[in-house]
């Protein structure tokens, strides 16, 4: 089943569950639209640095994942500023926080 056919709530919960299976922890910081809200995964390590993965669509209209700020870890305050900015434009976004020293996406998708 592709990500396009999964409701946002299901995909968000799957990311948290996958993180937990990998020994990390996850929680919902902001609930968005259950069916179609865009998901942002804030993945931080113990030192407080991290990355944000966000959903976007590719040229074929399929959901893919990208780095919302960049692939290099940033301080958590910068990540939170980015997420606050995104919430101003789209109040239906999901924000999931994953605590993992690996800073990897728990669902292991291709990142563009």
C-alpha positions as CSV (number, residue, x, y, z in Angstrom):
1,X,0.0,0.0,0.0
2,X,1.5,3.4,-1.0
3,X,1.6,6.4,1.2
4,X,-0.8,8.1,-1.1
5,X,-3.5,5.7,-0.1
6,X,-3.0,6.0,3.7
7,X,-4.7,8.7,5.7
8,X,-2.4,11.1,7.5
9,X,-3.3,9.9,10.9
10,X,-2.4,6.3,10.0
11,X,0.9,7.3,8.5
12,X,1.8,9.5,11.5
13,X,1.0,6.6,13.9
14,X,3.0,4.2,11.7
15,X,6.1,6.5,11.9
16,X,5.8,6.6,15.7
17,X,5.4,2.8,15.9
18,X,8.3,2.2,13.5
19,X,10.5,4.5,15.7
20,X,9.5,2.5,18.8
21,X,10.3,-0.8,17.1
22,X,13.8,0.6,16.3
23,X,14.4,1.5,20.0
24,X,13.5,5.2,19.6
25,X,10.6,7.1,21.0
26,X,8.0,9.2,19.3
27,X,5.0,11.4,20.1
28,X,2.5,13.6,18.4
29,X,3.2,17.3,19.1
30,X,0.4,18.6,16.9
31,X,-2.5,16.7,15.4
32,X,-3.5,17.8,11.9
33,X,-6.3,16.8,9.6
34,X,-6.8,13.1,10.1
35,X,-7.2,12.4,6.4
36,X,-5.0,14.7,4.5
37,X,-2.8,16.8,6.8
38,X,0.8,17.1,5.8
39,X,3.2,15.4,8.2
40,X,6.4,16.9,9.6
41,X,8.8,14.5,11.4
42,X,11.1,16.3,13.8
43,X,13.9,13.8,14.6
44,X,16.2,14.9,17.4
45,X,19.1,13.3,19.2
46,X,20.2,13.5,22.9
47,X,22.3,16.6,22.3
48,X,19.3,18.5,21.1
49,X,20.2,18.7,17.4
50,X,18.0,17.3,14.7
51,X,16.4,17.3,11.3
52,X,12.9,17.7,9.9
53,X,11.5,15.4,7.3
54,X,8.3,16.7,5.5
55,X,6.0,15.3,3.0
56,X,5.8,16.8,-0.4
57,X,4.6,15.6,-3.8
58,X,7.0,14.8,-6.7
59,X,6.4,15.7,-10.3
60,X,4.1,12.6,-10.7
61,X,1.9,13.8,-7.8
62,X,3.0,11.0,-5.4
63,X,3.9,11.7,-1.8
64,X,7.7,11.7,-1.1
65,X,9.8,12.9,1.8
66,X,12.4,15.7,1.9
67,X,14.5,17.5,4.4
68,X,12.5,20.6,5.4
69,X,15.6,22.5,6.7
70,X,18.5,20.5,5.3
71,X,20.3,17.2,5.8
72,X,22.7,18.5,8.5
73,X,21.5,18.6,12.1
74,X,20.3,21.9,13.4
75,X,19.6,23.1,16.9
76,X,16.1,22.2,18.1
77,X,15.2,25.9,18.4
78,X,15.8,26.4,14.7
79,X,13.6,23.3,14.0
80,X,10.9,24.6,16.2
81,X,11.0,28.0,14.4
82,X,10.5,26.3,11.1
83,X,7.6,24.3,12.3
84,X,5.9,27.4,13.8
85,X,6.3,29.1,10.4
86,X,4.7,26.1,8.7
87,X,1.8,26.1,11.1
88,X,1.0,29.8,10.2
89,X,0.4,28.7,6.6
90,X,-1.2,25.4,7.2
91,X,-3.0,24.8,10.5
92,X,-3.8,21.2,9.4
93,X,-0.2,19.9,9.6
94,X,0.9,17.0,11.8
95,X,4.1,17.4,13.8
96,X,5.6,14.2,15.1
97,X,8.7,14.2,17.3
98,X,11.0,11.3,17.2
99,X,13.9,11.0,19.6
100,X,16.7,9.0,17.9
101,X,20.4,9.5,17.8
102,X,20.5,8.1,14.3
103,X,18.4,11.1,13.1
104,X,17.0,8.8,10.4
105,X,13.4,8.6,9.1
106,X,11.7,5.7,11.0
107,X,9.9,4.5,7.9
108,X,13.1,4.5,5.8
109,X,11.6,6.1,2.7
110,X,13.6,7.6,-0.2
111,X,14.5,11.2,0.7
112,X,14.6,13.6,-2.1
